[in-house]
Amino acid sequence: MYNFDILLQRKYTDCTKWDAIKRDFGKDGLMPFWVADADFPVFDEIHKALALRIGKNQTYGYTFAGDQYFTSLINWNWARHNLELCKEDILPVPGVVTALAIVLLATTKENDKVLINPPVYTPFFSTVKDLSRQLVLSPLINRNGHYEFDFQDMEKKFADGVKVYVMCSPHNPVGRVWTTEELERVSQLCKKYHVLLVSDEIHCDIVYSGHKHIPILNIDPDAILLTAPSKTFNIAGLKGSTIFIKNETTRAQVDFWIQNMHLYPNLFAFQATTAAYTKGAEWVDELNAYLESNANFVVEFLSKKMPKVVTYVPESTYLMWLDLSAYGMTSKEIESVLINEANVALNPGEEYGTDFDQFVRMNIAVPKSYLQRGLEQIAAAFDKH
């Protein structure tokens, strides 16, 4: 059994989640429930692998991805996701957002249209815009808290010249695990209109009971899959991600940019990834159970103490999507109550799309006692309104 009830002391470690609060929220000392970063001790085998590498060889020179690294990725994805990979399919890169930028540079040109589904991960917006591509929005449909693709809208926009569709699977922030039927329909539309399908699957290993993640490459072998161990094992600071591409032509296009921009993970990323994917299965199973328990706790707490809040247990991720519209507040008023009265930091919904200013995203990857304390502070603050 692993202990997820330990609250790490992360302040004053240059930790974004804890030490950048004043920079991003204008006030220090807030309880952080924002950045998608877990407050649990790292899986011990990762720590051991890094310590062994430091103690074994007192040099940190040039490195490359060794056979153990590729084997760990291949075995993990086969065992957990029934995804068959070979070494040639795997392109190591420093991060998933970096990967997305590289893919867009490799497969599109300026002013090409790229479609995304709001509410969705903030860098999807900025990466497309910063590369001077046209951003096309096809919002998800919210059916009583269950978000779905608007296939009719997507097809209309695909037909209007979209070149690339960037999908979030599992979805951040709404927590959907897309079904085989949904993914097949997405793939069919992409094929029909010659749209390249790119799937960000960084949350693929955090899936709750009753749901199963389906890798897009098991549906469409011509798609591009972006992933990393960073969310699952909380090692984003090590900068180790991967792009999986089975289509040789597409892979060559993407690899050209990786090689010419010299975008490689560092040696500790290789070591940590190998340890995580070789020995971390039981730890991840227990992590998922703990997170699902936290999600159920949030729903139960809010239903009793803040019944105006609309939320649900997500199917995946440790992020909860809270609808505060029943309070009749503006986004600025919601933000003020959270920051100045509840003393908590949550991501404002408008970061994920212009129509979600009365939503917030809450990170529940914290010890349950800390989560309860944060919720009690939020409830007490909103009771006044």
ZAMARGU-4260 file (C-alpha; in steps of 0.2 Angstrom, whole numbers, plus 5000, padded with zeros to 4 digits):
<rodrens>
0) 5000/5000/5000 | 5006/5017/4996 | 5003/5033/5006 | 4994/5047/4997 | 4989/5056/5014
5) 5006/5065/5016 | 5006/5083/5012 | 5023/5088/5004 | 5031/5104/5009 | 5034/5112/4992
10) 5035/5130/4996 | 5051/5139/4992 | 5057/5126/4980 | 5053/5136/4964 | 5038/5125/4962
15) 5025/5134/4950 | 5010/5127/4959 | 5015/5134/4976 | 5028/5148/4973 | 5020/5157/4958
20) 5004/5160/4966 | 5007/5179/4970 | 5013/5181/4952 | 4997/5173/4944 | 4984/5177/4957
25) 4991/5193/4965 | 4991/5187/4982 | 5002/5175/4992 | 4997/5162/5004 | 4983/5154/4995
30) 4979/5135/4995 | 4984/5129/4978 | 4971/5119/4968 | 4976/5126/4951 | 4991/5119/4940
35) 4989/5101/4935 | 5002/5095/4947 | 5000/5082/4961 | 5005/5085/4979 | 5010/5067/4982
40) 5027/5060/4985 | 5035/5054/4969 | 5034/5035/4966 | 5049/5029/4976 | 5056/5019/4962
45) 5058/5035/4952 | 5067/5043/4966 | 5079/5028/4968 | 5083/5027/4949 | 5088/5045/4949
50) 5098/5043/4965 | 5107/5028/4958 | 5111/5038/4942 | 5118/5052/4952 | 5128/5041/4963
55) 5134/5029/4949 | 5142/5042/4937 | 5147/5059/4942 | 5145/5066/4925 | 5129/5073/4916
60) 5135/5074/4898 | 5126/5071/4881 | 5114/5057/4882 | 5102/5048/4871 | 5086/5036/4873
65) 5093/5019/4877 | 5085/5002/4874 | 5077/5001/4891 | 5068/5017/4889 | 5060/5011/4873
70) 5056/4994/4880 | 5047/5002/4895 | 5036/5013/4884 | 5032/4998/4873 | 5028/4986/4887
75) 5018/4999/4897 | 5007/5004/4882 | 5004/4986/4877 | 4999/4981/4895 | 4988/4995/4900
80) 4981/5001/4884 | 4983/4987/4871 | 4993/4998/4861 | 5006/4990/4850 | 5021/5000/4847
85) 5039/4997/4840 | 5054/5008/4843 | 5053/5017/4827 | 5035/5024/4831 | 5042/5033/4847
90) 5049/5051/4846 | 5056/5057/4863 | 5053/5076/4866 | 5054/5088/4881 | 5035/5091/4883
95) 5018/5088/4876 | 5015/5107/4872 | 5032/5107/4863 | 5026/5091/4854 | 5011/5100/4848
100) 5020/5115/4842 | 5032/5104/4832 | 5018/5094/4824 | 5010/5110/4818 | 5026/5117/4811
105) 5029/5100/4802 | 5011/5097/4795 | 5004/5115/4792 | 5009/5132/4786 | 5004/5149/4791
110) 4985/5153/4791 | 4981/5135/4790 | 4965/5131/4800 | 4967/5121/4816 | 4951/5115/4826
115) 4950/5112/4844 | 4935/5109/4856 | 4932/5121/4870 | 4932/5121/4885 | 4950/5114/4883
120) 4968/5115/4889 | 4974/5133/4888 | 4990/5130/4877 | 4979/5123/4863 | 4973/5141/4860
125) 4990/5149/4862 | 5001/5137/4853 | 4990/5138/4837 | 4989/5157/4838 | 5007/5160/4842
130) 5012/5149/4826 | 5000/5161/4815 | 4988/5147/4812 | 4969/5150/4811 | 4961/5144/4827
135) 4944/5136/4823 | 4932/5132/4838 | 4920/5118/4839 | 4913/5119/4857 | 4908/5103/4866
140) 4890/5100/4870 | 4885/5100/4888 | 4871/5088/4891 | 4867/5090/4910 | 4886/5089/4914
145) 4890/5075/4901 | 4900/5083/4887 | 4900/5077/4870 | 4907/5081/4853 | 4896/5092/4841
150) 4899/5081/4826 | 4887/5091/4815 | 4897/5107/4819 | 4914/5098/4817 | 4909/5092/4800
155) 4904/5109/4794 | 4920/5116/4799 | 4931/5102/4793 | 4922/5104/4776 | 4927/5123/4777
160) 4946/5119/4775 | 4952/5113/4792 | 4970/5105/4791 | 4972/5098/4808 | 4961/5093/4822
165) 4969/5093/4840 | 4959/5082/4852 | 4961/5081/4870 | 4959/5062/4876 | 4955/5060/4890
170) 4948/5078/4890 | 4955/5092/4901 | 4945/5100/4909 | 4929/5091/4908 | 4936/5073/4912
175) 4928/5064/4898 | 4935/5047/4892 | 4930/5046/4874 | 4921/5029/4869 | 4927/5019/4854
180) 4911/5024/4845 | 4915/5042/4847 | 4933/5040/4842 | 4928/5030/4827 | 4916/5044/4821
185) 4930/5057/4824 | 4942/5047/4814 | 4929/5044/4800 | 4926/5063/4798 | 4945/5067/4798
190) 4947/5054/4784 | 4933/5061/4774 | 4939/5078/4774 | 4958/5074/4774 | 4961/5082/4792
195) 4976/5076/4802 | 4970/5070/4819 | 4982/5074/4833 | 4977/5068/4850 | 4984/5074/4867
200) 4983/5059/4878 | 4994/5065/4893 | 4980/5060/4906 | 4978/5042/4898 | 4984/5033/4914
205) 4972/5042/4926 | 4955/5034/4922 | 4942/5029/4935 | 4931/5014/4937 | 4919/5009/4923
210) 4929/5018/4910 | 4944/5013/4898 | 4955/5024/4888 | 4956/5020/4870 | 4972/5026/4861
215) 4969/5035/4845 | 4981/5024/4836 | 4970/5009/4840 | 4957/5018/4830 | 4967/5028/4817
220) 4985/5022/4813 | 4988/5038/4803 | 4984/5049/4818 | 4998/5057/4829 | 4997/5053/4848
225) 5006/5065/4861 | 5009/5058/4878 | 5020/5058/4894 | 5022/5051/4911 | 5022/5068/4918
230) 5004/5069/4924 | 5003/5051/4930 | 5019/5051/4940 | 5021/5070/4943 | 5037/5072/4935
235) 5033/5087/4923 | 5049/5096/4929 | 5060/5083/4921 | 5054/5087/4903 | 5051/5070/4896
240) 5037/5067/4884 | 5034/5056/4868 | 5026/5057/4851 | 5019/5041/4844 | 5018/5041/4825
245) 5015/5025/4815 | 5013/5033/4798 | 5031/5034/4791 | 5029/5049/4780 | 5021/5059/4794
250) 5034/5053/4806 | 5048/5059/4795 | 5040/5076/4794 | 5039/5078/4812 | 5056/5070/4816
255) 5064/5083/4804 | 5059/5097/4815 | 5064/5088/4831 | 5081/5085/4824 | 5084/5102/4817
260) 5078/5110/4833 | 5088/5098/4844 | 5073/5095/4855 | 5077/5080/4866 | 5073/5075/4884
265) 5087/5076/4897 | 5095/5061/4905 | 5085/5061/4921 | 5069/5061/4911 | 5075/5045/4902
270) 5079/5037/4919 | 5063/5042/4927 | 5052/5037/4913 | 5060/5020/4912 | 5058/5017/4931
275) 5040/5023/4931 | 5034/5012/4916 | 5044/4997/4922 | 5039/4997/4940 | 5024/5009/4942
280) 5009/4999/4938 | 5003/4995/4956 | 5007/5013/4961 | 4996/5020/4947 | 4982/5008/4952
285) 4982/5014/4970 | 4984/5032/4964 | 4968/5031/4953 | 4958/5023/4968 | 4963/5038/4979
290) 4959/5051/4966 | 4942/5043/4962 | 4939/5043/4981 | 4944/5062/4982 | 4932/5065/4967
295) 4917/5057/4975 | 4921/5067/4991 | 4921/5083/4982 | 4904/5079/4974 | 4896/5073/4991
300) 4903/5089/5000 | 4897/5101/4987 | 4880/5093/4986 | 4878/5096/5005 | 4887/5112/5008
305) 4886/5121/4991 | 4871/5113/4981 | 4871/5128/4969 | 4887/5121/4962 | 4885/5109/4947
310) 4899/5096/4945 | 4901/5077/4943 | 4914/5064/4946 | 4925/5064/4930 | 4929/5049/4920
315) 4947/5053/4920 | 4960/5066/4926 | 4962/5073/4943 | 4954/5089/4938 | 4936/5094/4942
320) 4925/5106/4932 | 4914/5116/4943 | 4899/5127/4937 | 4896/5141/4948 | 4883/5150/4937
325) 4869/5148/4949 | 4877/5161/4961 | 4874/5174/4947 | 4891/5181/4949 | 4903/5188/4935
330) 4919/5179/4933 | 4928/5193/4942 | 4916/5192/4957 | 4919/5173/4958 | 4938/5175/4957
335) 4937/5188/4970 | 4928/5177/4982 | 4939/5163/4979 | 4955/5173/4981 | 4951/5186/4994
340) 4938/5177/5005 | 4941/5158/5003 | 4960/5160/5001 | 4961/5147/4987 | 4969/5147/4970
345) 4958/5138/4956 | 4959/5140/4937 | 4946/5152/4931 | 4935/5144/4917 | 4938/5158/4905
350) 4955/5151/4902 | 4947/5136/4893 | 4936/5146/4882 | 4926/5162/4881 | 4909/5155/4886
355) 4915/5147/4903 | 4918/5162/4913 | 4907/5156/4927 | 4916/5139/4929 | 4932/5135/4938
360) 4944/5120/4937 | 4949/5112/4953 | 4964/5101/4955 | 4960/5087/4968 | 4977/5078/4967
365) 4981/5082/4986 | 4979/5073/5002 | 4960/5072/5007 | 4962/5081/5023 | 4970/5096/5013
370) 4956/5095/5000 | 4943/5095/5014 | 4950/5111/5022 | 4950/5119/5005 | 4932/5115/5001
375) 4927/5121/5019 | 4935/5138/5015 | 4926/5139/4999 | 4909/5134/5006 | 4911/5147/5020
380) 4916/5161/5008 | 4901/5158/4996 | 4889/5156/5011 | 4890/5175/5013 | 4884/5177/4995
</rodrens>
